[in-house]
Amino acid sequence: MVVSYRSNILISIYQVFILFVFCLIYFLLPPFFFSLVPDFRGDKECVERVATSGLDVFAHNIETVEELQRSVRDYRANFKQSIDVLRMAKAMAAPGTLTKTSIMLGCGETPAQIIRTMELVRDAGVDVMTFGQYMRPTKKHMPVSEYVTPEAFEEYRKLGMDMVLFFGFGSLNFLFCLNV
């Protein structure tokens, strides 16, 4: 389940997530449930309700490095809030629940900024991190700054694995990799 908009009615949004998770778990019995959620504007109660709803993976994307947040993300989102949401979810979720985040490459970030982001994600206790190539969806969106080479993705993957992050990457970010 993916929410691609931000709601001003936080209570309703987290209730929808919880209802959806419970319906899937108790009626369809899926083997694995992954939910990509918004930041709930950092609301601790909302994060807790979703993180403890029974899902297997609590995912929230930080989208880009901290330095590019203002130019890449919605003005209501910010890096610290996203990291805090991931940290809260990890602390509140049942043992064994994974946390996951993703960033897009090709937005103008530097290798040093990427590595610093990986360190902050690791320090927040996030289990899985994926990288994908930013692809400009329309001419109204920001242009691609760089097309990252497969070799660069591989270097980031190696670094991520050395940081004890499970790591996935791909030019279109279709790969979700758990090395367990």
C-alpha positions as CSV (number, residue, x, y, z in Angstrom):
1,M,0.0,0.0,0.0
2,V,1.4,3.4,-1.0
3,V,0.1,6.8,0.0
4,S,1.4,9.4,-2.4
5,Y,-0.3,12.5,-0.9
6,R,-0.2,14.2,2.5
7,S,-3.3,14.4,4.6
8,N,-4.4,17.0,7.1
9,I,-6.5,14.4,8.8
10,L,-3.9,12.2,10.5
11,I,-6.3,10.1,12.6
12,S,-8.2,9.0,9.5
13,I,-5.1,8.2,7.6
14,Y,-3.6,6.0,10.3
15,Q,-6.9,4.3,10.8
16,V,-7.1,3.4,7.1
17,F,-3.6,1.9,7.3
18,I,-4.5,-0.2,10.4
19,L,-7.8,-1.4,8.9
20,F,-6.0,-2.4,5.7
21,V,-3.3,-4.3,7.5
22,F,-5.8,-6.1,9.7
23,C,-8.0,-7.1,6.8
24,L,-5.0,-8.4,4.8
25,I,-3.6,-10.3,7.8
26,Y,-6.8,-11.8,9.1
27,F,-8.8,-12.4,5.9
28,L,-6.2,-13.0,3.2
29,L,-3.3,-14.3,5.3
30,P,-0.4,-13.0,3.2
31,P,3.0,-14.4,4.0
32,F,4.6,-10.9,4.1
33,F,3.2,-7.4,4.4
34,F,5.0,-4.3,3.4
35,S,3.6,-0.8,3.9
36,L,5.1,2.4,2.5
37,V,3.7,5.2,4.7
38,P,3.8,9.0,4.9
39,D,5.6,10.7,7.7
40,F,2.3,11.5,9.5
41,R,3.9,15.0,10.2
42,G,5.9,13.2,12.9
43,D,2.9,12.3,15.0
44,K,4.1,9.7,17.4
45,E,0.7,8.2,18.0
46,C,0.1,7.6,14.3
47,V,3.5,6.1,13.8
48,E,3.0,3.8,16.8
49,R,-0.5,2.6,15.6
50,V,0.9,1.7,12.2
51,A,4.2,0.2,13.4
52,T,2.3,-2.0,15.9
53,S,-0.5,-3.0,13.5
54,G,1.1,-6.3,12.5
55,L,2.9,-5.4,9.3
56,D,6.3,-7.0,8.5
57,V,8.0,-4.0,6.9
58,F,7.4,-0.4,7.9
59,A,8.7,1.7,5.0
60,H,9.0,5.4,4.8
61,N,11.2,7.1,2.1
62,I,13.6,9.9,2.9
63,E,13.7,10.4,-0.9
64,T,17.1,12.3,-1.0
65,V,20.1,13.5,1.0
66,E,19.4,16.1,3.7
67,E,21.0,18.9,1.7
68,L,18.5,18.5,-1.2
69,Q,15.3,18.0,0.8
70,R,13.9,21.5,0.0
71,S,14.4,21.2,-3.7
72,V,13.3,17.6,-4.1
73,R,10.5,17.0,-1.5
74,D,7.2,18.7,-0.6
75,Y,7.8,21.7,1.6
76,R,6.0,20.0,4.5
77,A,8.5,17.1,4.6
78,N,11.9,17.2,6.0
79,F,14.9,14.9,6.6
80,K,14.9,15.0,10.4
81,Q,11.2,14.3,10.6
82,S,11.6,11.3,8.3
83,I,14.6,9.9,10.2
84,D,12.7,10.4,13.5
85,V,9.6,8.5,12.1
86,L,11.8,5.6,11.1
87,R,13.6,5.6,14.5
88,M,10.2,5.7,16.3
89,A,8.8,2.9,14.1
90,K,11.8,0.7,14.8
91,A,11.5,1.3,18.6
92,M,7.8,0.7,18.7
93,A,7.3,-2.2,16.3
94,A,7.2,-5.8,17.4
95,P,10.6,-7.6,17.3
96,G,11.3,-8.8,13.8
97,T,9.5,-6.0,12.1
98,L,11.8,-4.4,9.5
99,T,12.1,-0.7,8.8
100,K,13.0,0.4,5.2
101,T,13.8,3.6,3.4
102,S,14.8,4.7,0.0
103,I,16.6,7.6,-1.7
104,M,16.8,8.6,-5.4
105,L,20.1,9.3,-6.9
106,G,20.7,11.7,-9.8
107,C,19.2,14.7,-8.0
108,G,22.5,16.6,-7.6
109,E,23.8,14.8,-4.5
110,T,27.5,14.2,-3.9
111,P,29.1,10.9,-2.9
112,A,30.0,12.4,0.5
113,Q,26.3,13.4,1.0
114,I,25.2,9.9,0.1
115,I,27.6,8.2,2.5
116,R,26.5,10.6,5.3
117,T,22.9,9.8,4.6
118,M,23.6,6.1,4.8
119,E,25.3,6.6,8.1
120,L,22.3,8.5,9.5
121,V,19.9,5.8,8.3
122,R,22.1,3.2,9.9
123,D,22.2,5.2,13.2
124,A,18.4,5.4,13.1
125,G,18.3,1.6,13.2
126,V,16.8,1.2,9.7
127,D,17.2,-2.4,8.4
128,V,16.8,-2.0,4.7
129,M,17.8,0.9,2.4
130,T,17.3,1.0,-1.4
131,F,18.7,3.4,-3.9
132,G,17.1,4.1,-7.3
133,Q,17.8,6.4,-10.2
134,Y,15.7,9.5,-10.2
135,M,13.6,9.6,-13.4
136,R,11.9,12.9,-14.3
137,P,8.2,12.0,-14.5
138,T,7.1,15.2,-16.5
139,K,8.7,18.4,-17.8
140,K,7.1,20.2,-14.8
141,H,9.4,18.2,-12.4
142,M,13.1,18.9,-11.7
143,P,15.5,17.6,-14.4
144,V,17.8,14.6,-13.8
145,S,21.1,15.9,-12.7
146,E,23.0,12.7,-13.4
147,Y,22.4,9.1,-14.5
148,V,24.3,7.0,-12.0
149,T,26.4,4.2,-13.4
150,P,25.9,0.6,-12.4
151,E,29.4,0.7,-11.0
152,A,28.5,3.5,-8.7
153,F,25.4,1.7,-7.5
154,E,27.6,-1.3,-6.8
155,E,30.0,0.7,-4.8
156,Y,27.2,2.1,-2.7
157,R,25.8,-1.4,-2.3
158,K,29.2,-2.7,-1.0
159,L,29.4,0.2,1.4
160,G,25.9,-0.3,2.6
161,M,26.5,-4.0,3.3
162,D,29.7,-3.1,5.2
163,M,27.5,-0.8,7.4
164,V,25.3,-3.8,8.2
165,L,22.4,-2.4,6.2
166,F,20.6,-4.8,4.0
167,F,20.8,-3.1,0.7
168,G,19.0,-3.0,-2.6
169,F,19.6,-0.9,-5.6
170,G,18.8,-0.5,-9.3
171,S,18.4,2.0,-12.0
172,L,14.7,1.9,-11.7
173,N,14.7,0.8,-8.0
174,F,12.7,-2.4,-8.6
175,L,15.1,-4.5,-6.6
176,F,14.3,-5.1,-3.0
177,C,17.1,-7.1,-1.5
178,L,17.1,-8.8,1.9
179,N,20.3,-10.7,2.5
180,V,19.1,-12.8,5.4
